[in-house]
């Protein structure tokens, strides 16, 4: 029996590394099957995350260990998120008061000549699916929060994410310049002539590329900051700086250039501006963290600006042309936003059911929207969430994510080491928050799991080690 328990404990000691590397593999491979935005793709992703959660929990129980990050450290975000999940379940259940239920259930019952069990959600199946997806993203965040408490694992995870982003950018550029217009082995059916890498929508890939660009820039600046902070003579510092640029910094600089080029060739206006905002926030966060000497920040900013202008001059002509026509192309979305706001007004508290936008929007569509295009997304995640969840639950979901970003913002100054991670957490949150006002990138599983992984890692490194 003693031998058996020793074997079990030995197994428990190997579970954590296994779960971590499998999690990283899931995150970096998620963009491959069309961003996992198809039933089989997100089902495999959800199943994989669920299995990893069970393995990690079993390992802790067998080893009789406490989680590296106690739930009490992030209780505010957990309570807000749990409230959203419980409300979504309530939207799905058929046992709610009749006054809460969507009126179409009663109308359908009259047409069919029989009483139907009504619900808040107009489409219960889609509501349950949306909840499973949300729990999958939360599972990725929770695993990253616990597993990336180790600085070594956090570093490895961040590096692999950057190099995966570099590989996806290389593939996207190859497909673009070869004129293949394919996604892996499939012919493109949308967004021909622009870079989308292994995703379908250029705006969604632009968000993914922006996340990789922010992380690559953070690693590059982290290496430069270590040299610039060194208290050595100027001549020695210049030699070290050159050695850094030609040595460890060179591959990262190549990755930055390739990812930035792929981003511009998506011709996504929202994605480009959001990535730029993410980079600006990253610089400000590193400055707040004193990871970069204040006197050199202006020079570094100028260097990045010149580099960005050079990349833009070579690859940004088409996206610049699209910026010129922003006003004329925004009319359709403005009309959609107005209709969504009207729909929110009909159920401001209860919502219509998480994931039900495609079912609800046709009920409000009128002749202010030209053409026959079927709008499956509102192109504004905040408005769509308010319509589906109701305003209180939508605010709670945004607040839960914002609270995690707040942990990172506080961690920038509280941490004495590894401040790069909380800085990344704040920067990527600014990026996805900005892009979510004009698009639906966070509704693509590959983008959401990438963001959840980075935010979990950033939060894990936001708490001082001495408080472990």
N, C-alpha and C positions, 0 to 999 in steps of 0.2 A: 504493500500500500504506500509506503514512504517513497518507493521508486516511482510509482505512478504519479504522486503529487509533485515530485521533482520534475518529471517529464512535462506535466501540465504547466508548471511555473516557467519552465524553459520555453515552452511554446508561447506563453503569454509575453515573455520578453522579446520574442521575434515578431509579434503581431504588429506592434506600433510601426516599425520600419516598413513592413509589408503593406499596411494600410496607407501609409504616407505615399510610397512610390506608386501604388495603384491609383490613389487619388490624383496625383500629378498626371499620371498617364491618362486618366479619364478626362481631365481638364484640357490637356494639350491635344487629345484626339477628338474632342467634342466637335470642332469645326469641320472635320473630314466628311461626315455624311450630311452635306447640305446644312451645316450648322446644327445638326440634330433636330431640325425643325420638321420632322415627319414622325408619324406615330411610332414606328419601330425604333427610330433614333432616340427620341426622348424617353421611350419605355426602357431601352437598354441603359440609358444614363440614370434614370430613376432607380432601376433595379440595382445597378452597380453601387450607387451611393447608399442605398438601403442596406446592402450586404456589408459594405465597409463600416457603416454605423454599428451594425450588430457585432461584427468582429472586434471593432475597437472597444465597444462596451464590454464584451465578454473578456477581452484581454485585461481590462481594468479590474473587473470583478475577480478574475482568477488570481491576479497579482495583488489584489487587495490594495489598490492604489487609488488616490483621489485624482480627479481630472486636473491637468496642468493649469487650466484657467477655470476657477470656480464659477458656477452659474451666478453667484451673488455679485461677481464683478461686472456682469453685463445684464443685471436683472431688469433694468428699465427697458432695454431693447427686447428682451425676452417676453416681458409682460405685454408690451405693445404688439409684438408679432403674434403671440398666443391669442390675443384678443381678435386680431384679424382672422386667424384660422378658425376660431370658434364661431365668429360671425359668418364666415363662408359656409361652415357646416350647417348653421341655422338657415341660411339661404337655400340650402339643398334639401333640408328636411321637409316632409309634407305635413308636419304637425304644428305649423305656425298658425296664429289667429287668422281668420278669413280676411280681416281688414288689411293684413300685411301682404297677402298673396297678390301676385301679379294679376290684373283684371283679365288678361287673355285666357287664363285657365277657366274662368267662369264662362267666357264667350265660347271657348272650344267645347265645353261641356254642353252648352245649349245647342250648338250645331250638331253634335254627335248624339244628342238626346239622352245623355247619361251624365251623372255627376263624376267629375274628375277630381282627384286629390290635388288641391292647389299648393303652390309653393311661391316663395319670394322670387326664386330664380325662374326665368323664362325657359331656360334650357338646363335642367339639373345635371345632365351628363357632362356638358361642357364646364359647368361649375366645379364638379368633382375633378375633372381633368386639370383644370386650372389650379385647384388646390394641391393636387399631387405635384405639379410642376413647381409651385411655390415652396412646398416642403422639400423638394429635391434641391433647390437653390439654397434653402436654409441648412440642409444637411451638409452641403459643400462648405458653407461658411463655418458651421460648427466644427467640422473636421479640421479645416485649415486653422481655426482659432486654437484648437487643442494641439494639433501636431506641429504647428509652426511656432510654438513657444520656444522651441530649440532654435537658436540663431543659425546653427549650421543647416538645419532643415529648411529654414526660411530662405537662406541664401541659395541653396540648391534649387528649391522650388521656383524662386524668382528667376534664376538664370535659365532654367529649362523653359519657363514661360516665355522669356525673351527670345530664346533661340527657336522655339516653336513658332513664334510670331514672325521671326525672320524667314523661316522655311515657308510659311504660308504666303508671305510677301513675295518671295522668290518665285513660288509656283504661280502666283497671280500675274507677276510681270512676264513670266515665260509664256503663259497662255495669251496674254495681251499682245506681246510683240511677235509671237508666232502666228497670230491671226486664227488660232484654233477655235476660239469662242466656245470652249467646252468647260464644264465643271467635272473634273476627273474624266470619266468615260462618257458622260452625258452631254448632248448638245444643249447649249444655253437656250432657254425659252424666254428670257427676259434680260434686260441690261446688256445687250451685245455691245461690244466695242469699248467697254470700260472694265476696270479691274474689279473683280468680286472674289477672287481666290476660290475657295471651296464653298462659298456661300452663294445664295441666289441674289440677294438684294445688296446693292452697292453701299447703301447707307448702313446696313448692319455690319458689313465687312469693315467699313470706315471706322465704326466704333471699336471693333476688335483690333484693327491696326493701330488706332489711337491708344488703346490700353497698352499694347506692346511697345509703342513709341515712348510713352511716358515711363514705362519700366526700364527700357533700354537707356533712356536719357538719365534716369535716376542712378543706375549703376555706373554710367560714364562719369557723371558729376561727383558721385561718391569717391571714385578713384582720384579725380582731380582735386577734390576738397582735401583729401588726406595729404596730398603734396603741398597744396597752398597753405594749409594750416601749420606745416612744419616750421619750427623756429630755427632756421638755418640761414646762412648768408644768401643773398640774392642770386649769386652766380651758381651756387649749389642747387638752389631751388629751381633755377631755370634748367639745369641739367636733368634734375629729377623729373621736371615737368615734361621735357622732351622725351625722356625715357618712358614715362607713363603713356604719352600719346602714341609713341611708336611701338610700345609693348602691349600691356594689358588693355589699354584704351583703344587700340587700333581696331580689333574685331568689333567692339561695341559701336565705334564710329561708323564702320561699314554697315552694321545692322541698322543704325539710325537712318542712314542715307537710303538704304533699300526700303525700309518700312515707310519712311516719309514719301518716297517716290510712289510706292504702291498706293498710299493714302491719297495723294493728289490725283492719281490716275483713276480713282473711283469716281471723280468729278462730283463728290458729295459735298455740298456746301455746308450743311449742318455738321457732318462728320469732320470736315477740315477745321471749321471754327471751334468745335468742341475740343478737338485735339490741341489746338493752339491755346485754348483756355486752360486745359489740363497742364500743359507745359508751363504756362505763366504761374499757375497755382503751385506747381512743383517747385519752381524757383523761389517763390515767396515762402513756401513751407521750409525749404532748406535754409533760406536766409533766417527765418524765425528760429530754426533749430541750431543756428550757428554752425551748420555743417559746411557752409561756404563763408570765407572771410568777406566781410562787407565791402572792403576796399576793392576786391577783385570781382565782385558780382557784376559791376557795370561792364568790365572787360569781357567776362564770360557771356553776359547777355548780348553784347555786341557781336561776339564770335558766333553765337547761336543764330542771331538775326541774319548775319551775312551768309551763314551756311543755309539757313532757311530760304533766303532770297535766291541763292544759287540753285537750290533744288526747285523752287517755284518757277524760276526762269526756264528751267529745262523741261519741267513736267506739268506746270500749272496753267497752261494756256486755256485748256478746255474748262477747268473749274472756274477760272476768271471770267470766261464767257458766260457761264451759267450764273455767276453772281450778277452780271449785268442784267439778266432777265428775271431776277428774283421777284420783283414786284408783280410782273405779269403772270408768273407761275404760282403765286401765292393765293390767287383768287379762289381756286377750288378748295384749298384747305381752309381758308377763312369761312367759306360757306358751311363746310363740314363742322368746324368748331362751333358755329352759331347754332346748328341743329343739335349738336351734342349737349351744349349748354341748356337748350330748351328741354331735351330729354332728361337731363339731370334735375331740372326743376320739377318734373313730374314725380320723381322718387328721390328726393335729396338725401334722405336718411337711410332708407331701406336698400336702395340700389335695385338693379334688375337681375343680379346674379353674376358672380365672378365668371369672366370668360364669355359673356353673352353679347358682346358688342355686335358681332355679325348678325345676330338674330334680332336685336333691338333697333339698330340703325335704319333698316328698310322701313320700319313703321313711321319714321319721322322724315324720311327723305322726300324732298319736293323738287320743284323745277328750278330752284336756285343752284342745283348741282347739274351741270351739263354732262351729256354723254351717258354711256351705259356701264361705266366702270363700277364694279362691285367693291364697295369699301369694306374690307375685313378688319381694318385698323383705323383708329381715329387720327393717327400720326401725331398724337400728343398723349403720352402715357398717363399724365396726371388727370386729364379730362376723362380718358377712357376708364381709369380706375375709379374716379368719382361716380361715373355713370353706373359701373358694374357693382361696386362695393357699397356705394353710398358715400357721402362726403365724410362722415366721422371715421369710418373704417379706412377709407383711402388716406386720410390725414394720419391715422395711426400707422399705416404701413410706411408712409414717407418718413414719419417721425422715428420709426424703428431703425430705418437705414441711416437717417440723419444722426441719431444717437450714436451709432457705431462710428460714423465719421467724426463725431464729437470726441469720442474716446481717442481717436487718432490725433485730433488737433491738440488735445491736452497732452498726449504722449510725446508730441514733438518737443516740448520743453521739459517734460518730466524725465524722459529717458536721457541717460548720459552716453549710451552707446546705441548703435544701430538705429539712429534716428531716420535713416532713409526709408524704413518701412512705414511708420506713421505718416511720413510726408507723401509717400505713394498712395496711401489710403485716402488722404484728403484730395490729392490730385485726381485720382481715377473717379472719385465720387463727384467732383466738380464736372468732369468730362461727361459721365453718363447722365448726370442731372441736367446738364445743358442740352445734350442731344435728345433727351426724352421729351423736351418741349416741342420738338418738331418732327419726331420720328418714333419708331417702335422697336429700336434695337434691343432693349431689355426684354422684349417678348420673344426673342430668339434664344433657345436654350444655350447654345454655345457661348453667346455673349454674356448671358446671366451667370453661368457657372464660372466663367473667367473672372467676372467682376466679384462674385461671391468669394472665390478663392483668394483674390488679391486683398479684398477687404478683411477677410478672416485672418490672413497672414499679417496684415497691417495692425489689426486690433491686438493680435497675440503679442506683437512686439511693442505695443503702446504702454503696457504696464511695467513699472520698474521691476527689475529682477529681485531686488531686496524684499519686495512685497509678495513673493511667490509663497 
